[in-house]
Amino acid sequence: MLMPAPVCADAIDDLVRTEMQRQMIPGLALAVIRGGQPLKIAGYGESNVEYRVPVTPETVFQTGSVGKQFAAAAIQLLAADGKLTLDDPLARWFSPVPAAWNAITIRHLLTHTSGIPDYTEGEHGAAIDMRRDYTEDELVEMAKRLPPDFEPGSRWSYSNTGYLLLGALIRRASGQFYGDFLRERVFAPLGMTTTSVISEADIVPNRAAGYRLVDGALKNQEWVAPSINTTADGALYVSILDMVHWDQGLRSATVLSREQLDQAWTPVKLNDGSQYPYGFGWSISEQHGWRNIEHSGSWQGFKAQISRYVDRDLSVIVLVNLAEADPERIAQAVAGLVDPALATGAD
C-alpha cells in the first residue's frame, strides 16, 4: 500500500514561498490531493498587485493549455453520444477541406499528430492578428490556409490550431458553443462553479490579474481581442477549488468512464509503430520512474500545471499569475516533499 510520508505543511509553505521569491511570482494557488482527499489547498501572494488582493482558494486564474483536457473530454463525450467518431475525417465536419486535410481525423487533432501547424508559433505566428476579433468560421478558414508540416500520423508537433478546430467541431456536432457544452456536461456535474470560458465583459468574482516581466519589472499582461479568448485551445477561467473537483471527478470516473480515461492517457501510436507520450489533451511523463499524467498551460500572464502521479495516488496542481513562471518545477518539488519516491535523488 502506497502511503505518504509525514510532511509538515510548513515545509510546503516554505518551498512555495522560496520559489515564488526566486521566480518573482506575484500570486499562486496550490492543491495537493492524496487518495482523493485534499492534503493542502492554499493561496499565496497577491492575485492583484495594484489593489493588494491576496490569493485565496477561490481566486480565479486562467488555465492556458490545461484547458485542452476539457476540450478533449467534450469530444469523448460526443463520441459516447454517437454524435461523432474519433476516426471521422475532418472533411465530414469542415467541408470543403484542403486536399492535405483528406487523411486528417479527429484523433489526429486530439493527439497533435495532424501536421496542421500551430497558428501561434514560428512562421505562422502572424496567421491572425491577436488584437482583432474573428468569428469561429473565420478561424476555421485561417486553419485551412496553413500548409501542413507533415503527413498526418507520421510525427508529433504541438498545435493550438488543432484544438481551436476541436472547439468548432464541438459546436457542429452538438449544436452548442463548446463552453456551454462543457458547463452542462462537465463543470456542473462536478461542482466546478467558477470554471468558464474567458470573458473580459463579464463580472468575474475573485478574478486574478495576469502579469509578465519586462527587464525584471512586473507589468500587466498584454491585451488580446475578446474572441481570441474564447477558443478551445486553452481559454478557461478556473479556481484551485474547481481543479480539485476535476481531479476528484477523474478519480471517480464521474464524467468520463474508466475506459475513456485510459484512452485519453494512452500514448499516441504513430504511423511507423512508435509511440509519443501524449494522449488526448494530456502528456504522459515520468518522475523517477513513476507515471505522471500531466499538462502545463500558459496564456496572458498566467501559467498552470496539473501533475497526476497516478501510481502514487497523488496529484499536485499549481496556478500562478506570471507569464515567466515555472509551476511545473514547483509541482515536482511539492510532490517530492509529500512522497519521497518522487523526491530529487529518489532514483
N, C-alpha and C positions, 0 to 999 in steps of 0.2 A: 504494500500500500504506500502510495506516494504522499508524504506528509511535509508540510512546510517547516523549515527551520524557524525557531523563535527569532523574531526580528523586532526590534524596538521601533515604534513609529517615529521616534526622534531621529533614527538613523536614516529613514527615508526622507524626512523633512530636511535634514542636513544635506543629504545628497542633492535633492531637488534645488534647494536654495543656492548651493555651491555652483551647480550647473547653470542656474538662471543668471547668477552674477557673472560667470565666465562667458556665457553666450549673450549677455546683455538682453535677456528676455524680460519684457515688461510684466507679462502675466501668464499663468499656467494652471491648468486643471488636470488632476490625476485621478485615475481609478485603478485599484488593484483588486482583482477578483480571484478567489481560490475556491474550488469546489462549488461554484455557483453563488458563493456568498461574498459580498464586498469586504475585503480586509481594510481598505482605506479608500475614501473619496474625499478629496481636498482641493481647495483653491489656494493659489499663492500669487502674490504680487498684485498688479493692477490691470483691470480689464480696459480702463480708460485712463490714460496718464494725465490728460488735461484736467479731468474732473476728479482725479484721485479715487476712482471707484475700485474697490477690491474685487478680485476674482472670488466667486463662490461656486459651489457645485451647480448652481442654477445659471451661471454665466453662459451665454450663447456665443459659440465660436463658429468658424467656417470649417468645413470638412476638407476642402480640396478634394484630391482624388480618393480619399477614403470613401467618398460618396459613390464611387464606381461599384462597390459591392452591393449597394442598394439597387442601382440600375440593373445589375446582373440578376439580383433576386427577382425583380419585376419580370424580367424576361423568362426566368424559370417558372414563375407562377403562371404566366401566359401560356407557356408550353404545357403545363399541367392542366390548364383550362381547355386545351385543344385549339387555342387561337393561332398557334404557330408551332413550328418545329425548329429545333436548333440548327438543323441542316437545310433550312429553307434558303434558297439563293436570294441575294439582295434584289434580284430582278422581280421577285414576287411582290416586294414592298415598295420599291423605288423606281419602277418602270416609267420611262425608258432609262436604262443604265448604260454607262460606257462599256465598250466591249471588254475592257480589262476587268470589269466587275462580274462578268458572267459566271466565274467559278467561285466568287466570294460568297460565303454563307454567314448566317448569324453567329455561328460558333466561332468563325474567324474573327468577328468583331469582338466577341466576349474575351477571347484569348490573346488579342493583339497580334494575330498572325495573318491579317488580311492583306498586308502590303500597302494599305492606304496610309499615306504619310500623316504625321501629326501636324495639324494646322497651326500649332503654337510654336513650333520649333524650326530651326535651320532655315533653309531657303524658303520654306513655306510659312515662316513666321509672320509674313505680311499678307497671308491669304485673306485675312479680313482686317478691317480697321476696328480695333478694340474700343474705340470711342464712338462707334456708330451702331445704331440698333438694326437688327436683322430679324426677319421672320424665320420661323423654323424651316419653311420651304426654301428660303434663300440660303440658309446654312447648308441644307442638303445639296443644293446646286453647287455651292462652293466646294463641297467634298467631292462631287463628281468631276470637278475640273482638276483635281490634284492627280498627277500621274503616279501610279503605284510604284513602290520601290522594289517589289519582288513578287514572285508568283505566290498566290495565297497558300498558306500552309507550309511554305518552304523555310521560313525564318520567323523569328520573333522580333518585333520592334514596337515599343510602346507608342500608342496612338490615341490621343484625346479625340481625334476625329471619329474613330470607331465608336466610342461611347456617345459622342454627340449624335451619331446616326442611330444608335440604340434608343436614345430618348425619343427621336422622331418615330422610330418603329413602334415603340410602346403606344404612342397616340394612334397610329394607323391600325394596330392590332386590337386595341382596347376601346378606342373612341374617346380616350381621356388624356389630358396632359399628364406626362409621367409623374409629376409631383402630386397630382390628385390621386393617381393610381396608387402610388406609394403610401399616401396618407391613409387611404381606405384599407389597403391590403397588408401593410407592414407597420407603419407608425402607430396607428390607432390600436390595432390588436396587441401591440407590445407595450402600450402606455407611453410611447415616445411623444410627449405632449408639446415639446419645444422644437421638434425637428420639422423643417420645411425647406422649400426652395428659397433661395436668397431673394429678398426684396428690399430695395432702398426706400420704397414708398411706405411700406407697412410700418406700423409701430411695433417694434420687437422688444418686449421687456428683457432687460439684462443683456442686451446685445453688446459684445465687446468691440473695441476698435482694433483695426489691424495696423501694424507698423512695419517699417523697414529701416535699415541702417544705411546712411549716406555719409561716407567719410567718418564713420564711427559715431555719428549723431543720429538720434532717433527721429524719424519722420513718419508722417501719416502715409498709409497705403496710397498707391496711385489709383485713379478713378478709371472705371471701365463703364461702357454703356449698359443700361439695365438688362437688355435682352441677353447679353453675353453671360450674365449671372444666372441664367435660367436653364442652361444646358445640362445634359445628364453625365457629362464627363467630370463633374465634381463641383456642384454649386448648391450645397446644402448648409443650412444652419443646424447646429446641434449643441446640446449641453453634455457635460460629462455624465450627468444622471441618465440622460437618454441613451448614451453609449453603453452604460451598464445594463439598461433594459435590453438593448440589442444583443449584447453578449449573452445575457441570460436566455433570450429567445433562441439564439444559436445553440446553446447548450441543451435546451429542452426541445429543440426542433419544432417550435411553436408555429412558425410561418413556413419555413422550408422543411421538407421531410429529411430524414437521415440520408436517404438515397440522393436527394438533391444536394445536400451539403457535401456528401462525398464526391459528387460530380463537380461541384464548384471548387473543391480543394484538391483535385487531381491534376498533376502537371500535364500540360498540353502535349500531345504527340505530334511531331512534325512529319512532313511527307517522307523523310528518309528513315523514319522509325525512331529517331532520337526524341528526347523529351526536353521541354523547357520548364523551369519551375514557376509556372504561372497557371492559374485556373480561370475561374470566372470572377474577375474583379478582386482576386486575392493572389498574393505572392506566396510561394511555398519555400521557406528557407529553413536554416538550422541555426541553433545556438548551442555550441558544444555538443553537437550530435543529436540534440533534441529538436523535433519538428516545431517550427514557428509559422503558423498560418497568419500572415500579416499584410499590412498595406500602409503606405505613407500618403500624405496629402500636402499640397502646397498651393495657396491661392490668395492673392490680395492681402498680403501681410499676415497670413495665418499659416501654421503648419500643424499637422495632425499625425498621430501614429497609433495604430491598434496592433498589438502583438499578442497572439493567442498560442501559448505553448500547450498544445492540446494533449501531449503525452505527459505533461506535468500538471495538468488541470489548473493552469494559471493563465490569467490574462492581465495585461498592463496596457492602459490607454492613456495617452498624453495629448492634450490640446494646448497650443500656445498661440500668442498673437504677435509673432515676429517672423518675417519672411526668411531671415538668415538662420533661424534656429535649427537645431538638430534634435527633435524629440525622440527619434529612434535611439540615439545614444542614451538618452535618459531612460527610456523604456527598458533597454537592455540592462542598464546598471541597476534599476529598481528590481527587475526580475532576479538578478544575481543576489541582491540582498535578501529577497524573500526565499529563494530556493538556491542553496549552494551548488546544485548540479548545473545551474545556469550562470554561475559566477565566473568572472575572469580567472583563468588558471584552473578551471574545473576539469580541463582535459587531462 
